[in-house]
C-alpha cells in the first residue's frame, strides 16, 4: 500500500478524490458466485494517534486487520451512491508490519442486495500520527489477490433473492491467509480498475449503524437419527434436494453421543460417526450417516457456526428452516433451496457459511465419517440491527399481547441496513411490504434512521417516468427465473407494482410526516413524490382515476378485481394526493398544494360516484367500461373507511357487510388486513375490529 498525503479541499464523494482505487483480480469483471482473497501490507514507525479504515465492495466483504476479524458489509446501495463502512482501527495497528485482509464476494446472479455492477473492492486507511502528520493508504496495485478455490462455483442459487448454495472444501484455501505472517508472494498483484471501466459515481458513508454480532446457542435437541445416503442419485452440489429426499431412521448403525452437550457449550463435545457398508449388513441398510436437529427456541437471523475436529474429507451438511412440517425441515420447499456443504480438513476447525440465514431449526448431517468426529460447539453468530426495544405493550387480552410480541419480534428480523421483507425467503427492500413494517419499527423501537434510509433507498430506484422499482436495490428478473439476470439499469422498465409505490408514498407523506416531522427528508424526497404523481396523471382517465394499469398490477393476496379503475389503487392515489397537498403547503409550494388537493378531490368524487353499489351496501373493487365488478373486498371497503371516502351512511353499511360472516366479501390477507382494522376503528366499530383480531 503506497502512502499519500491526506487530500485537502476535495470532496470525499467522487472516488477519484480518494487515495484508494477500486481493485479486483485479472479476468472476468462480472463473475458468478466469486470469492476473492485480498491483502495489503504496510509499515508503521509507531502506533498512530488515530486511524480510520473505510471499505466497500461489490457486492460484499469480510474484513480482517492483523489477522483479527473486524466486520462485514457494506450496506445495500448501487454504484451511483456506493455505500462504504468506516472502522476505527487505531488500537488494532502496531509499530512495524500491518496487514489488512479482505474476503470480497460477488453474487453474479439475481439477488436482493446489488444491481449487478461489476466486481470491485475499495479500501482506504487514514492515519494521523502523534506528531500531527496525516496520510492515507489505499487499495492499489501493491495489494496481492487470489481467487478463492474452496467455494465451488458450479452451484445453483438458493432462489432469485437470497444468494447461492455454498459447497466449500476447507482443503483448498489456506486457513491462515489473513494472518500478518502469511506469505502472499505467490499471489498476483491486484488489478486496478481503470476509470473508463469503473461504474462508481460517488462514495457515501453508511447511513445506518453497522450490524452487531453476538453468539447464541440452541436450546433444545429436537431429534437425533441417521439418514440413508443417496450418493449416486443426486448431484454433490444439489445439497437441499439431497437433504429433502433422503429417508430418516432412528439411530441403529451410526454413532451420536453426548448430543445434549451441544446446548450447554463448554461442558464437553458430542461425537458422531457414520456406518459404511460392511460384510453381513442387511441389504436395505445402505450407507448410513448420523444427523441432529437443533431448536434455537425462536426465529433467529445470522450465521450458523460449527466447531469440530476430525479427519480430512469428512462432510458436514446443514439445512435451515423456520418450522418443522411433519417433524422435518423442508430444505427445498417454499420457493427456497436451503442447504450448504462443507468438506473438512484434518484437525480442529470452524465452519461458518458466508451468507446469513433466518431460521429456528438447524439440521446437520455428518457424512463420510468412518472415524469419529468431535463437535465442540454449534451456535449462531446472530446478525442484528443495534436497536433498543423501547416500546412495550401488555393488556388483559392475551391475544392482543401475543400479536404485539409477534409483530415486534418478526419486524426485528427484517431490520438490516434497511427494512426488508421476509428475511427467510426474499430479504428484499420492498416498497409496499416494507412500508407496512415501518409501523412496528416505530412502535417497537422508536427508530427513525433506518426508516429514513428505507425511504431514501427506494426513492433512488425512481425510473425516468416517475414510477419506482417495487424493491430496490436488486437485480431485475422474473419470478421463477432460475437465477438469470435481466438488464439492471435504473432507467429500464423492470417489473414494478404501482400500488407498492403508492403505499410507500402514502406512508412517507402521511403518518411518517405527521408522527416524526422529518421536514428535511420530505423536502429532499418531494421531487420523487412529484414524479410519481406525474406518472399517475398520465395513467388516469377522464374521471381522474387510474385505469387499466399494466406491469405487476397487484394489491393483496386475496380475491380482488384489478381491471379497469380499481378502487384500492385509486384510494391510495387519492390519499397520496391529499398528503402531498399538506406537504406542499408546509414547504411553501402553494400552487402544487392546490393542484394536489384538486386531484385528490376529483379521485374521491369519482370513486364515490362510480364504485358504490347501493344494493350490496359496499364499494366494488373495480369499474370497467362503466360496468361495476361483481367483486367486493375487505381491503377496498376498509380503505374507504380509513381514507374518508365513505360517508356516514355508507360507513354503517360497510361495517355491517364486513362484520357479516356469511357475506361474500373477499377477505383480506394478513398483508393488507391492517387497513381493514384501521378503517373499522376510524368508523367507530371497535368491537368488530377486536373480534376480527381474534
C-alpha positions, -999 to 999 in steps of 0.1 A, spaced: 0 0 0 16 32 -11 14 62 12 0 95 0 -6 128 18 -41 131 30 -61 151 4 -74 185 14 -100 208 -2 -115 179 -22 -149 163 -19 -149 128 -4 -178 117 -26 -162 112 -60 -139 81 -60 -112 100 -79 -107 122 -48 -96 93 -27 -62 77 -22 -76 42 -27 -87 27 -60 -111 0 -68 -93 -32 -74 -101 -68 -83 -82 -97 -99 -75 -101 -136 -100 -118 -157 -138 -117 -156 -154 -85 -144 -189 -99 -138 -182 -134 -123 -208 -156 -108 -205 -167 -71 -170 -155 -69 -148 -151 -38 -116 -131 -38 -89 -131 -11 -70 -98 -9 -42 -85 12 -25 -51 17 5 -46 39 22 -15 52 47 -4 78 42 19 108 71 35 126 49 40 157 14 34 169 -9 60 154 -29 87 172 -59 78 151 -67 55 122 -99 51 102 -104 24 77 -130 30 50 -141 0 30 -167 -12 4 -171 -38 -22 -193 -51 -50 -210 -70 -36 -198 -79 -1 -167 -80 20 -154 -96 53 -126 -76 69 -96 -86 90 -69 -64 104 -37 -81 115 -55 -114 115 -84 -104 136 -120 -103 123 -134 -68 123 -167 -68 104 -186 -73 72 -206 -52 48 -213 -29 30 -249 -17 32 -272 -21 2 -266 5 -24 -260 10 -61 -228 23 -77 -242 58 -82 -240 62 -44 -218 34 -33 -221 29 5 -189 25 25 -182 15 61 -158 31 85 -139 13 113 -117 28 140 -86 7 138 -61 27 158 -60 1 186 -56 -27 160 -24 -13 144 11 -19 157 46 -5 151 61 -25 123 43 -45 96 5 -45 95 -19 -63 72 -54 -56 60 -70 -87 46 -104 -88 29 -126 -115 15 -146 -100 -13 -176 -116 -29 -198 -110 -60 -232 -127 -64 -233 -126 -102 -270 -137 -101 -303 -124 -92 -303 -111 -56 -319 -86 -33 -286 -68 -24 -270 -53 -55 -276 -40 -90 -252 -65 -109 -225 -39 -110 -190 -51 -119 -169 -67 -92 -147 -44 -72 -130 -38 -38 -121 -5 -23 -103 4 10 -86 34 24 -68 39 57 -65 74 70 -37 77 96 -28 105 120 4 104 139 10 119 173 33 145 158 5 158 137 14 142 103 -15 127 84 -15 104 54 -36 79 36 -31 43 23 -55 27 -1 -61 -3 -23 -39 -2 -53 -16 -24 -75 6 -32 -45 -22 -53 -30 -20 -91 -36 -50 -111 -46 -60 -147 -50 -93 -161 -63 -106 -184 -36 -107 -221 -46 -127 -235 -17 -161 -225 -29 -174 -244 -58 -189 -222 -85 -210 -248 -104 -238 -245 -78 -273 -231 -81 -289 -201 -64 -310 -205 -33 -337 -186 -52 -338 -153 -70 -333 -132 -39 -310 -146 -12 -278 -159 -26 -263 -192 -37 -258 -227 -22 -223 -230 -6 -203 -261 -13 -169 -255 5 -137 -276 6 -116 -265 35 -85 -282 20 -83 -258 -10 -76 -225 7 -51 -217 34 -69 -212 67 -45 -185 79 -45 -164 48 -55 -133 68 -26 -136 93 2 -110 93 29 -136 88 12 -154 59 34 -154 28 13 -140 -1 43 -136 -25 29 -161 -49 -4 -142 -52 -10 -120 -82 -8 -82 -80 -42 -66 -78 -57 -52 -110 -67 -15 -106 -100 -9 -123 -94 19 -148 -117 50 -147 -134 41 -180 -143 7 -166 -154 20 -132 -192 23 -127 -189 40 -93 -200 76 -94 -197 85 -58 -189 70 -24 -211 79 6 -208 69 43 -232 42 56 -265 58 66 -274 32 93 -254 17 121 -232 -14 115 -250 -46 123 -240 -61 156 -229 -97 161 -232 -120 191 -231 -157 196 -263 -176 207 -269 -212 212 -296 -238 206 -319 -245 235 -332 -280 226 -322 -311 208 -353 -320 186 -341 -352 171 -311 -374 166 -311 -401 140 -295 -414 108 -301 -409 71 -297 -433 42 -273 -418 17 -284 -411 -19 -249 -408 -33 -254 -416 -69 -289 -402 -73 -284 -365 -65 -255 -343 -75 -230 -333 -49 -239 -297 -54 -277 -302 -50 -275 -302 -12 -311 -291 -5 -325 -317 -28 -305 -345 -12 -314 -334 24 -351 -333 14 -351 -367 -3 -331 -390 19 -351 -410 45 -346 -406 82 -343 -435 106 -338 -440 143 -302 -445 154 -292 -481 147 -260 -483 128 -244 -449 134 -230 -432 165 -242 -399 181 -231 -395 217 -232 -366 241 -256 -346 218 -271 -328 248 -238 -311 253 -245 -290 222 -270 -269 241 -246 -264 270 -214 -251 255 -182 -257 274 -192 -290 291 -177 -313 265 -180 -325 230 -206 -345 210 -193 -374 189 -207 -385 156 -196 -415 134 -211 -430 103 -216 -465 92 -204 -475 58 -215 -509 43 -199 -539 60 -200 -576 52 -231 -592 66 -251 -560 67 -288 -562 57 -294 -554 20 -316 -524 29 -291 -508 52 -271 -488 25 -248 -461 37 -259 -445 70 -249 -411 83 -259 -395 116 -278 -363 119 -291 -340 146 -319 -313 145 -315 -284 169 -340 -258 181 -329 -222 188 -362 -216 206 -373 -187 184 -367 -173 149 -331 -162 146 -310 -144 119 -273 -148 113 -245 -172 105 -247 -208 117 -214 -220 131 -200 -254 140 -166 -260 157 -154 -295 152 -124 -317 147 -119 -349 126 -104 -364 96 -99 -346 63 -126 -354 37 -154 -358 63 -185 -340 50 -209 -318 71 -241 -306 55 -265 -280 70 -301 -270 63 -323 -244 80 -359 -235 83 -385 -215 103 -406 -245 112 -409 -283 110 -435 -299 88 -445 -335 97 -414 -334 120 -389 -325 93 -373 -294 78 -382 -287 42 -348 -278 25 -363 -275 -10 -397 -261 -3 -414 -227 0 -396 -213 -31 -361 -216 -14 -334 -242 -16 -316 -241 18 -286 -263 23 -248 -259 24 -219 -284 23 -185 -284 40 -156 -308 34 -133 -309 64 -95 -306 65 -75 -325 91 -78 -314 127 -97 -287 146 -117 -261 125 -147 -239 124 -172 -237 96 -195 -207 91 -213 -202 58 -207 -168 42 -243 -160 36 -266 -153 66 -298 -172 72 -331 -168 90 -344 -199 108 -354 -215 140 -344 -251 134 -309 -263 122 -301 -297 109 -266 -311 104 -257 -344 87 -222 -359 91 -212 -379 61 -181 -399 51 -174 -401 89 -157 -435 91 -137 -421 120 -153 -403 149 -160 -365 146 -158 -344 177 -183 -315 177 -174 -290 203 -199 -262 197 -229 -254 174 -241 -219 176 -253 -189 156 -235 -157 151 -266 -135 153 -266 -106 129 -287 -78 144 -296 -42 139 -285 -23 170 -319 -11 182 -331 -10 217 -367 -23 222 -382 8 236 -419 1 230 -439 -21 254 -474 -33 253 -494 -57 275 -531 -59 284 -557 -83 299 -564 -96 264 -537 -122 258 -543 -124 221 -535 -87 216 -504 -90 238 -493 -120 217 -500 -101 184 -478 -72 197 -450 -96 206 -452 -114 173 -452 -82 153 -422 -67 171 -402 -99 171 -409 -105 134 -400 -69 125 -367 -71 143 -357 -100 119 -364 -76 90 -342 -48 103 -309 -49 84 -292 -20 67 -327 -11 55 -362 -26 62 -366 -59 43 -395 -82 37 -393 -119 45 -358 -125 58 -361 -162 51 -374 -162 15 -367 -128 0 -347 -104 22 -357 -76 -2 -363 -39 4 -399 -38 -9 -418 -6 -12 -453 -18 -1 -443 -47 21 -415 -28 38 -438 2 43 -462 -19 64 -433 -30 86 -424 6 94 -452 8 120 -437 -19 141 -403 -3 138 -417 29 152 -438 14 179 -413 -13 190 -380 5 186 -387 43 181 -362 40 152 -361 67 125 -326 64 110 -335 30 95 -368 43 82 -353 75 67 -328 53 48 -356 29 37 -374 58 21 -342 73 6 -331 40 -8 -364 32 -25 -365 68 -39 -332 61 -56 -350 34 -76 -371 60 -93 -372 55 -130 -373 81 -157 -411 80 -160 -415 87 -123 -425 51 -112 -405 34 -85 -390 -1 -86 -411 -24 -65 -379 -32 -45 -345 -16 -45 -317 -21 -49 -319 -55 -65 -311 -72 -98 -340 -75 -121 -357 -107 -131 -390 -125 -132 -402 -149 -106 -391 -184 -114 -362 -171 -135 -338 -196 -121 -312 -170 -112 -308 -155 -146 -302 -118 -149 -320 -91 -169 -306 -56 -176 -301 -38 -143 -301 -2 -154 -322 20 -132 -338 36 -163 -351 3 -177 -387 -6 -172 -385 -36 -150 -413 -53 -131 -429 -29 -108 -460 -28 -87 -477 6 -90 -497 0 -57 -464 -6 -38 -452 29 -49 -485 44 -38 -484 26 -4 -449 39 2 -458 74 -8 -489 75 14 -468 64 44 -439 88 38 -462 118 32 -488 108 58 -482 90 91 -444 93 90 -445 130 84 -473 135 109 -456 115 137 -420 125 132 -419 157 113 -389 149 91 -395 180 70 -359 179 57 -364 143 45 -398 153 29 -382 183 11 -354 160 -2 -378 134 -15 -406 157 -26 -394 155 -63 -398 118 -61 -434 122 -49 -440 148 -77 -426 123 -103 -449 95 -90 -479 119 -91 -470 127 -127 -468 91 -136 -503 86 -121 -517 116 -140 -505 101 -173 -523 68 -164 -556 83 -154 -587 85 -175 -611 115 -178 -626 108 -144 -592 112 -128 -590 75 -119 -560 53 -126 -573 29 -153 -561 -3 -169 -527 -4 -153 -501 -28 -167 -470 -44 -153 -475 -62 -120 -509 -48 -111 -514 -61 -76 -528 -52 -42 -532 -81 -19 -530 -119 -17 -568 -121 -16 -597 -122 -42 -599 -89 -59 -607 -74 -93 -579 -52 -106 -593 -45 -141 -603 -10 -153 -604 15 -125 -596 -4 -93 -609 10 -60 -579 0 -38 -554 15 -62 -572 48 -65 -579 50 -28 -542 50 -22 -538 75 -51 -563 99 -35 -547 97 -1 -513 103 -16 -525 135 -33 -542 146 -1 -510 141 19 -489 158 -8 -512 188 -7 -504 192 30 -466 186 25 -465 211 -4 -483 238 17 -459 232 46 -429 235 22 -443 267 7 -453 253 -27 -488 268 -28 -496 261 -65 -486 225 -60 -507 223 -29 -538 235 -49 -530 211 -77 -527 180 -54 -558 190 -34 -579 193 -66 -567 160 -79 -575 142 -46 -610 157 -46 -616 145 -82 -604 110 -74 -625 108 -43 -656 121 -60 -652 96 -89 -648 66 -65 -678 77 -45 -699 81 -77 -688 51 -97 -679 23 -73 -707 24 -47 -731 -5 -50 -762 7 -31 -779 -27 -33 -750 -45 -17 -740 -17 7 -703 -16 -3 -678 -3 -28 -670 -27 -56 -634 -35 -65 -634 -21 -100 -653 -4 -127 -645 -14 -163 -661 4 -193 -688 18 -170 -697 -17 -155 -693 -24 -118 -673 -55 -109 -693 -82 -90 -664 -85 -65 -663 -66 -33 -634 -69 -9 -625 -61 27 -594 -42 15 -614 -18 -7 -640 -11 19 -615 -9 47 -597 18 27 -630 36 21 -634 38 58 -598 47 67 -593 74 40 -627 90 45 -641 81 11 -673 66 25 -699 90 40 -716 83 74 -744 63 59 -720 42 37 -698 36 67 -726 19 86 -734 -3 57 -698 -12 51 -693 -22 87 -724 -44 85 -711 -61 54 -676 -67 68 -690 -79 101 -713 -105 84 -695 -139 84 -720 -150 57 -713 -121 33 -695 -127 0 -669 -101 7 -633 -111 -3 -614 -113 30 -580 -96 33 -548 -115 37 -526 -106 67 -505 -83 45 -533 -58 40 -555 -67 70 -541 -36 88 -561 -13 66 -593 -32 74 -588 -29 111 -577 7 110 -607 15 89 -631 -1 113 -615 17 142 -619 50 124 -656 42 117 -660 36 155 -665 -2 150 -641 -11 178 -658 -43 190 -659 -57 154 -622 -48 150 -613 -66 182 -634 -96 173 -617 -98 139 -582 -96 155 -591 -127 175 
